[in-house]
Amino acid sequence: MSRNVQGTRSYFMWVFLGIITLGICFIVYNLLNFLDLDEHNRRYASRENASSTDSQA
């Protein structure tokens, strides 16, 4: 029950679409990370007992 597929599949089209898809996923991933950092700063920046890299011995 195989169908006769006419035409050829373009390797370069699939590579191009893959790059676009990965690029969109990368943008979404970075956007979610940046939004999380903003939320983290809003939630914990005003606390006095927040951990800090500044340490004075």
Sine and cosine of phi, psi and omega as CSV:
sin_phi,cos_phi,sin_psi,cos_psi,sin_omega,cos_omega
0.00,0.00,0.64,0.77,0.04,-1.00
-1.00,0.03,0.59,-0.81,0.02,-1.00
-0.99,-0.10,0.48,-0.88,0.05,-1.00
-1.00,0.07,0.94,-0.33,-0.02,-1.00
-1.00,-0.03,0.87,-0.50,0.00,-1.00
-0.99,-0.11,0.51,-0.86,-0.02,-1.00
1.00,-0.06,0.22,-0.98,0.00,-1.00
-0.91,-0.41,0.44,-0.90,0.06,-1.00
-1.00,-0.03,0.72,-0.69,-0.05,-1.00
-1.00,0.03,0.88,-0.48,0.04,-1.00
-0.88,0.47,-0.69,0.73,-0.05,-1.00
-0.92,0.39,-0.54,0.84,0.06,-1.00
-0.91,0.42,-0.67,0.74,-0.01,-1.00
-0.93,0.36,-0.59,0.80,0.08,-1.00
-0.90,0.43,-0.71,0.71,0.02,-1.00
-0.87,0.48,-0.73,0.69,0.02,-1.00
-0.90,0.43,-0.59,0.81,0.05,-1.00
-0.90,0.43,-0.67,0.74,0.02,-1.00
-0.91,0.43,-0.67,0.75,0.03,-1.00
-0.90,0.45,-0.70,0.71,-0.02,-1.00
-0.89,0.45,-0.71,0.70,0.02,-1.00
-0.91,0.42,-0.58,0.82,0.04,-1.00
-0.90,0.43,-0.67,0.74,0.03,-1.00
-0.91,0.42,-0.68,0.73,0.03,-1.00
-0.89,0.45,-0.62,0.78,0.02,-1.00
-0.90,0.43,-0.65,0.76,0.02,-1.00
-0.90,0.43,-0.69,0.72,0.01,-1.00
-0.90,0.43,-0.68,0.74,0.02,-1.00
-0.86,0.50,-0.73,0.69,0.01,-1.00
-0.91,0.41,-0.63,0.77,0.03,-1.00
-0.88,0.48,-0.70,0.71,0.02,-1.00
-0.90,0.44,-0.61,0.79,0.05,-1.00
-0.92,0.39,-0.67,0.75,0.01,-1.00
-0.92,0.39,-0.64,0.77,0.04,-1.00
-0.90,0.44,-0.61,0.80,0.03,-1.00
-0.92,0.40,-0.61,0.79,0.04,-1.00
-0.91,0.42,-0.64,0.77,0.04,-1.00
-0.89,0.46,-0.68,0.73,0.02,-1.00
-0.90,0.43,-0.64,0.76,0.03,-1.00
-0.88,0.47,-0.69,0.73,0.02,-1.00
-0.91,0.42,-0.64,0.77,0.02,-1.00
-0.91,0.41,-0.60,0.80,-0.10,-1.00
-0.98,0.19,-0.62,0.78,-0.17,-0.99
-0.92,-0.40,-0.10,1.00,-0.09,-1.00
-0.94,0.34,-0.50,0.86,-0.08,-1.00
-1.00,0.03,-0.10,1.00,-0.01,-1.00
-0.98,0.19,0.64,-0.77,-0.01,-1.00
-0.97,0.23,-0.48,0.88,-0.06,-1.00
-1.00,-0.08,0.30,0.95,0.03,-1.00
-0.93,0.36,0.60,-0.80,0.00,-1.00
-0.93,0.37,0.57,-0.82,-0.05,-1.00
-0.64,-0.77,0.40,-0.92,0.08,-1.00
-1.00,0.09,-0.23,0.97,0.05,-1.00
-0.99,0.15,0.88,-0.47,0.04,-1.00
-0.76,-0.65,0.77,-0.64,0.04,-1.00
-0.89,-0.45,0.91,-0.42,-0.07,-1.00
-1.00,0.06,0.00,0.00,0.00,0.00
